[in-house]
Amino acid sequence: MILTDIEGCITKDKGYPIDLDGLKWIREHLKLLPPISLNTGRSKPYIEAMLQAIGQFEDSIGENGCIIYLIDKDDIIMHPKIKEEFLRQREELKKFLKEKLKGYGHIEPGKEVCVSIFPEKDIPVPELAKMSQELIETNFPNFQLVYSSIAVDITPKGIDKGAGMDLLLEIKGLDYDEVLGIGDSLGDLPFLSKLKYKATPYNGHPQLKEIANYVAKEENISGLIEIFKYFFL
């Protein structure tokens, strides 16, 4: 199985057009590739849309490991480590952050568990992440934070893309050595570090480049296609 992030791999970033030519290439070569699943911070509707664009429908990980989107049921399941107490605290966390981060970031709607904060104009994501980290450490110690090039993502402690992958592989009956992982940001490190085979596009974080079996010379979907060619074609 191929397990890939979306932003920075299939797409460039939030707010950028999708490379339709790149998606067309993937669709035309699906029969030559292993099944493609997604491991993303995005919610179920966006995952479903991306799978439609790819032209293949596989169970996928969403909200940074908090949910698994099951194709056959057209529904999600939450990671079993997520308890009712976390969900209650999550609503308190959202209200708290909306007040404390006003003017610095806004919370993305539509997610079941993960709280994603996008920066307001001209606010660097690392600065927003630092502010958010200080706030949750003091007031919500049962939650943890990672950030990408576009957003800050807060999940219950112990839940990340690696935990999501553990559950997905259990559902699919696959071993870690049967997966090629592809990611670009530090949020992808928890799942890539568990895999024997891993790769990153040229825009990948330096820490991912250090552990990758292959670093593409191209960025985003062009790099993703380069990775597919290197491993499978």
C-alpha positions as CSV (number, residue, x, y, z in Angstrom):
1,M,0.0,0.0,0.0
2,I,1.0,3.6,-0.6
3,L,0.2,5.9,2.3
4,T,0.6,9.6,1.5
5,D,-0.1,13.0,3.0
6,I,-2.2,15.4,0.9
7,E,-0.8,19.0,1.3
8,G,2.8,19.2,0.2
9,C,2.5,15.9,-1.6
10,I,-0.7,15.7,-3.8
11,T,-1.5,19.4,-3.5
12,K,0.8,22.3,-3.0
13,D,-0.9,24.0,-0.1
14,K,-4.3,25.3,1.1
15,G,-5.5,28.0,-1.3
16,Y,-3.5,26.8,-4.3
17,P,-5.0,25.2,-7.5
18,I,-4.8,21.4,-7.8
19,D,-2.4,20.2,-10.5
20,L,-4.9,18.4,-12.7
21,D,-2.2,17.2,-15.1
22,G,-0.5,15.5,-12.1
23,L,-3.7,13.9,-11.0
24,K,-4.3,12.7,-14.6
25,W,-0.9,11.0,-14.6
26,I,-1.7,9.2,-11.4
27,R,-5.2,8.1,-12.6
28,E,-3.6,6.7,-15.8
29,H,-1.1,4.6,-13.9
30,L,-3.2,3.3,-11.1
31,K,-3.1,-0.3,-12.4
32,L,0.7,-0.2,-12.1
33,L,0.7,1.1,-8.5
34,P,-0.3,-0.4,-5.2
35,P,-3.5,0.9,-3.6
36,I,-3.2,4.6,-2.5
37,S,-4.5,5.6,0.9
38,L,-4.3,9.0,2.5
39,N,-2.9,10.1,5.9
40,T,-3.9,13.7,6.4
41,G,-5.0,16.3,8.8
42,R,-8.1,16.9,6.7
43,S,-11.6,15.9,7.5
44,K,-13.7,13.1,5.9
45,P,-15.4,15.2,3.2
46,Y,-12.0,16.5,1.8
47,I,-10.6,13.0,2.0
48,E,-13.5,11.7,0.0
49,A,-13.1,14.4,-2.6
50,M,-9.4,13.7,-3.0
51,L,-10.0,10.0,-3.4
52,Q,-12.5,10.8,-6.2
53,A,-9.9,13.0,-7.8
54,I,-7.4,10.2,-7.7
55,G,-9.9,7.8,-9.0
56,Q,-9.4,5.1,-6.4
57,F,-11.2,4.5,-3.1
58,E,-9.3,3.2,-0.1
59,D,-9.8,3.5,3.6
60,S,-7.8,6.5,4.8
61,I,-6.6,8.3,7.9
62,G,-7.9,11.8,8.7
63,E,-7.6,14.5,11.3
64,N,-4.0,13.6,12.1
65,G,-4.9,10.1,13.2
66,C,-8.1,10.8,15.1
67,I,-10.4,9.2,12.5
68,I,-10.4,6.4,9.9
69,Y,-12.6,7.0,6.9
70,L,-14.1,3.6,5.9
71,I,-15.1,3.4,2.3
72,D,-17.6,0.6,2.4
73,K,-19.5,2.2,5.2
74,D,-19.1,5.8,3.9
75,D,-18.5,6.7,7.5
76,I,-15.7,7.4,10.0
77,I,-14.6,5.7,13.2
78,M,-12.7,7.4,15.9
79,H,-9.4,6.1,17.2
80,P,-10.3,3.9,20.2
81,K,-8.0,5.9,22.5
82,I,-10.3,8.9,22.1
83,K,-12.6,8.9,25.1
84,E,-15.7,11.0,25.8
85,E,-13.7,13.1,28.3
86,F,-11.4,14.2,25.4
87,L,-14.4,15.2,23.3
88,R,-15.9,17.3,26.1
89,Q,-12.6,19.0,26.7
90,R,-12.2,19.6,23.0
91,E,-15.2,21.9,23.0
92,E,-13.8,23.8,26.0
93,L,-10.4,24.0,24.2
94,K,-12.0,25.4,21.0
95,K,-13.8,28.2,22.9
96,F,-10.7,29.0,24.9
97,L,-8.5,29.2,21.7
98,K,-11.0,31.3,19.8
99,E,-10.8,33.9,22.6
100,K,-7.0,33.8,23.2
101,L,-5.9,33.6,19.6
102,K,-8.3,36.2,18.2
103,G,-6.5,38.2,15.5
104,Y,-3.7,35.5,15.3
105,G,-5.6,32.4,14.0
106,H,-9.0,30.9,13.3
107,I,-10.2,27.4,13.9
108,E,-11.2,25.4,10.8
109,P,-14.8,24.1,10.9
110,G,-16.0,20.6,10.2
111,K,-13.7,18.4,12.2
112,E,-14.8,15.7,14.6
113,V,-11.8,15.6,17.0
114,C,-8.7,17.5,15.7
115,V,-8.6,21.2,16.3
116,S,-6.9,22.9,13.4
117,I,-5.9,26.5,13.6
118,F,-5.0,28.5,10.5
119,P,-3.0,31.8,10.9
120,E,-4.5,35.1,10.1
121,K,-2.7,37.2,7.4
122,D,1.0,37.7,7.9
123,I,1.2,35.5,11.1
124,P,3.9,32.8,10.6
125,V,2.7,29.3,11.4
126,P,5.6,28.6,13.8
127,E,4.7,31.8,15.7
128,L,1.1,30.6,15.9
129,A,2.3,27.2,17.0
130,K,4.4,28.6,19.8
131,M,1.5,30.7,21.1
132,S,-0.9,27.7,20.9
133,Q,1.6,25.4,22.6
134,E,2.0,27.7,25.6
135,L,-1.7,27.9,26.0
136,I,-2.5,24.2,25.9
137,E,0.5,23.2,28.1
138,T,-0.9,25.4,30.9
139,N,-4.6,24.9,30.4
140,F,-5.2,21.6,28.5
141,P,-2.3,19.3,29.3
142,N,-4.2,16.2,27.8
143,F,-3.7,17.6,24.3
144,Q,-0.6,17.8,22.0
145,L,0.3,19.9,19.1
146,V,2.0,19.6,15.7
147,Y,2.2,22.0,12.8
148,S,2.7,22.0,9.1
149,S,3.4,24.7,6.6
150,I,-0.2,25.8,6.7
151,A,-1.8,25.1,10.1
152,V,-1.5,24.1,13.7
153,D,-3.2,20.8,14.6
154,I,-4.1,19.8,18.2
155,T,-5.1,16.3,19.1
156,P,-5.5,14.2,22.3
157,K,-2.1,13.1,23.6
158,G,-1.1,9.8,22.0
159,I,-3.0,10.4,18.8
160,D,-1.0,11.3,15.7
161,K,-0.6,10.1,12.2
162,G,1.4,7.1,13.5
163,A,-1.4,6.0,15.8
164,G,-3.8,6.4,12.9
165,M,-1.6,4.2,10.7
166,D,-1.4,1.6,13.4
167,L,-5.2,1.3,13.4
168,L,-5.5,1.4,9.6
169,L,-3.0,-1.4,9.1
170,E,-4.8,-3.5,11.7
171,I,-8.0,-3.0,9.8
172,K,-6.4,-3.9,6.5
173,G,-4.3,-6.7,7.8
174,L,-1.1,-5.2,6.6
175,D,2.4,-5.2,8.0
176,Y,4.6,-2.0,8.2
177,D,7.0,-3.4,5.6
178,E,4.2,-3.6,3.1
179,V,3.7,0.2,3.1
180,L,5.4,3.0,1.3
181,G,4.9,6.2,3.3
182,I,5.2,9.7,1.8
183,G,5.0,13.0,3.7
184,D,6.5,16.4,3.7
185,S,6.0,18.0,7.2
186,L,7.0,17.2,10.8
187,G,3.4,16.0,11.4
188,D,4.2,13.1,9.1
189,L,7.2,12.0,11.1
190,P,5.2,9.8,13.6
191,F,4.1,7.5,10.8
192,L,7.1,7.6,8.5
193,S,9.5,6.8,11.3
194,K,7.7,3.4,11.8
195,L,8.1,2.3,8.2
196,K,10.9,0.6,6.3
197,Y,10.0,2.4,3.1
198,K,9.5,6.1,3.1
199,A,10.0,9.1,0.8
200,T,9.5,12.8,0.6
201,P,9.2,15.4,-2.1
202,Y,11.9,18.0,-2.5
203,N,9.8,20.4,-0.3
204,G,9.9,17.9,2.6
205,H,11.2,18.9,6.0
206,P,14.9,18.3,6.6
207,Q,14.2,15.7,9.3
208,L,12.1,13.7,6.9
209,K,14.9,13.9,4.3
210,E,17.3,12.4,6.8
211,I,15.2,9.3,7.3
212,A,13.8,8.9,3.8
213,N,14.9,6.1,1.4
214,Y,14.3,8.5,-1.4
215,V,14.1,12.3,-1.7
216,A,12.5,13.5,-4.9
217,K,14.2,16.3,-6.9
218,E,10.7,17.8,-7.6
219,E,8.2,19.4,-5.3
220,N,4.6,18.5,-4.4
221,I,2.7,16.2,-6.9
222,S,5.6,16.3,-9.3
223,G,7.8,14.9,-6.5
224,L,5.1,12.4,-5.7
225,I,5.1,11.1,-9.2
226,E,8.9,10.9,-9.2
227,I,8.6,8.8,-6.1
228,F,6.1,6.5,-7.7
229,K,8.4,6.1,-10.7
230,Y,11.4,5.3,-8.5
231,F,9.7,2.6,-6.5
232,F,7.2,1.0,-8.9
233,L,7.8,1.9,-12.6
